[in-house]
Structures are given as C-alpha cells and as structure tokens.
Amino acid sequence: MKSTELNYTVLFQKEPEGGYTAVVPSLPGCVTYGKSLEEAKKMAKEAIELYLESLKEHNEDIPIQEEVFYGQVSVTSRNYA
C-alpha cells in the first residue's frame, strides 16, 4: 500500500478558560481541544487521521490542501461591542 504525506493547516485558538481549540479549515467539522498547545497539536493530528479514515471508509474523496495563503486583517474598534 502506497502512503502519501498530506499536510493540513491547523488554527490554534487560546481559550479564556485555558487550553487550546484546534480547527482544520480544509476538513469541515474537524475540531479538537488540548489542555496545552503541545496536547492540542497531538489531538489535531489524531483528529485529522480519524477524519481521513472515515472519509476512506465511506468512499469519499480526501481533500488535498493546495494553495493556502496566510494573512491578518486589522480593524480599528469603533465600539462594535
């Protein structure tokens, strides 16, 4: 069986109550949590592997993340809250 290395962007959000939520934008619904950044990274890898395994079991296409661009947009707060 041929294996291919796949790379996915993971966004880590520090939570106010502690820990980190990890979201994989290319895999809708692929979200996990870790008490530390290190644990969140480990959990994200496991979540991605399980997500891809489920897609394979259901004969669905595996999303390949291609051109991804990173950036930030700054806005000035005008009493939005």
C-alpha positions as CSV (number, residue, x, y, z in Angstrom):
1,M,0.0,0.0,0.0
2,K,1.4,3.3,-1.1
3,S,1.5,6.1,1.5
4,T,1.5,9.8,0.8
5,E,2.2,12.6,3.2
6,L,-0.6,15.1,3.4
7,N,-0.3,18.5,5.1
8,Y,-3.2,20.5,6.6
9,T,-3.3,23.9,8.2
10,V,-4.4,23.9,11.8
11,L,-5.6,27.0,13.6
12,F,-5.0,27.1,17.3
13,Q,-7.1,29.4,19.4
14,K,-6.2,30.0,23.1
15,E,-9.3,29.7,25.2
16,P,-10.1,32.1,28.1
17,E,-10.7,29.2,30.4
18,G,-7.4,27.6,29.5
19,G,-6.2,25.2,26.8
20,Y,-6.4,25.5,23.0
21,T,-9.0,24.7,20.4
22,A,-7.6,23.3,17.2
23,V,-9.6,23.8,13.9
24,V,-8.7,22.3,10.5
25,P,-10.3,24.6,7.9
26,S,-9.8,22.2,5.0
27,L,-11.7,19.5,6.8
28,P,-15.2,20.8,7.8
29,G,-16.1,19.9,11.3
30,C,-12.6,18.7,12.2
31,V,-12.2,20.5,15.6
32,T,-10.5,19.3,18.8
33,Y,-9.0,20.6,22.1
34,G,-5.9,20.2,24.2
35,K,-5.1,21.5,27.7
36,S,-1.7,22.7,26.3
37,L,-0.5,23.7,22.9
38,E,1.5,20.5,22.7
39,E,-1.5,18.4,23.5
40,A,-3.7,20.4,21.1
41,K,-1.2,19.6,18.3
42,K,-1.2,15.9,19.2
43,M,-5.0,15.9,19.3
44,A,-5.2,17.7,15.9
45,K,-3.0,15.1,14.3
46,E,-5.2,12.3,15.7
47,A,-8.4,14.1,14.6
48,I,-7.1,14.6,11.1
49,E,-6.1,10.9,10.9
50,L,-9.6,9.8,12.1
51,Y,-11.3,12.2,9.8
52,L,-9.4,10.9,6.8
53,E,-10.0,7.3,7.8
54,S,-13.8,8.0,8.0
55,L,-13.7,9.5,4.5
56,K,-11.9,6.5,3.2
57,E,-14.4,4.1,4.8
58,H,-17.3,6.0,3.2
59,N,-15.5,6.1,-0.2
60,E,-15.4,9.9,-0.1
61,D,-12.6,12.0,-1.7
62,I,-9.7,13.0,0.5
63,P,-9.4,16.8,0.4
64,I,-5.9,17.9,-0.6
65,Q,-4.9,21.3,0.7
66,E,-3.1,23.2,-2.0
67,E,-2.6,26.9,-2.2
68,V,-3.1,28.3,1.2
69,F,-2.4,32.0,1.9
70,Y,-1.9,33.4,5.4
71,G,-2.7,36.9,6.5
72,Q,-4.2,39.1,9.1
73,V,-6.5,41.9,8.7
74,S,-6.5,44.7,11.3
75,V,-9.6,46.9,12.0
76,T,-10.0,49.8,14.4
77,S,-12.5,49.2,17.1
78,R,-15.4,51.6,16.8
79,N,-17.4,50.4,19.8
80,Y,-18.5,47.3,18.0
81,A,-19.2,45.5,21.2
